[in-house]
Amino acid sequence: MTLKGRLPRSTNATFLVEVALEATCALAVYKPERGERPLW
């Protein structure tokens, strides 16, 4: 997993990552539990 950037308008710590396995790779959203805050 490679960190590509942070999603600036998200309410919690939310990151864009690239995940790869052998010749296949994809972009994904990673939201670590540690960065969560209640929405209300």
FIMINU-646638 format. One line per 3 residues: number of its first residue (from 1); for each residue x, y, z of N, C-alpha, C. Coordinates in pm, whole numbers, m for minus. Layout:
BEGIN
NUM) X,Y,Z,X,Y,Z,X,Y,Z; ...
This chain:
BEGIN
1) 85,m116,0,0,0,0,90,123,0; 61,215,m93,139,337,m106,47,457,m89; 80,545,1,1,666,24,18,761,m95
4) m95,803,m154,m92,894,m269,m130,1036,m229; m212,1050,m123,m253,1183,m81,m366,1176,19; m405,1293,66,m513,1303,163,m635,1365,95
7) m754,1322,133,m877,1380,79,m911,1501,167; m889,1622,117,m895,1742,201,m1033,1780,253; m1140,1744,186,m1274,1784,231,m1345,1679,315
10) m1274,1576,355,m1335,1472,438,m1338,1517,583; m1434,1465,661,m1448,1504,800,m1354,1428,892; m1304,1316,848,m1211,1235,926,m1080,1221,849
13) m981,1159,909,m856,1132,839,m884,1030,728; m881,1074,603,m913,989,489,m804,1006,384; m752,895,333,m637,899,244,m664,823,115
16) m604,869,6,m603,796,m120,m476,712,m122; m492,582,m146,m377,491,m149,m380,409,m277; m266,354,m311,m256,259,m421,m218,125,m360
19) m293,22,m395,m263,m112,m347,m222,m198,m466; m126,m286,m443,m74,m368,m553,m49,m510,m506; m74,m603,m597,m43,m744,m575,4,m799,m708
22) 132,m832,m714,195,m879,m837,175,m775,m948; 110,m808,m1058,94,m715,m1171,m34,m633,m1165; m114,m650,m1060,m241,m579,m1049,m230,m469,m944
25) m279,m349,m981,m283,m241,m882,m413,m165,m896; m454,m100,m788,m580,m25,m786,m569,88,m685; m651,191,m706,m661,300,m610,m772,267,m511
28) m755,312,m388,m854,284,m284,m856,399,m184; m962,404,m105,m973,501,4,m943,428,134; m853,485,213,m813,426,341,m855,519,453
31) m937,467,546,m983,545,661,m941,472,788; m829,510,846,m785,444,968,m878,474,1085; m905,374,1167,m992,392,1284,m940,501,1376
34) m811,510,1388,m749,604,1481,m786,750,1449; m812,783,1323,m844,920,1285,m992,953,1285; m1077,860,1326,m1222,884,1323,m1267,981,1430
37) m1364,1066,1392,m1430,1156,1486,m1580,1141,1464; m1660,1156,1570,m1805,1150,1552,m1853,1261,1458; m1952,1231,1373,m2004,1331,1281,m2097,1430,1350
40) m2154,1392,1465,m2238,1486,1541,m2227,1459,1687
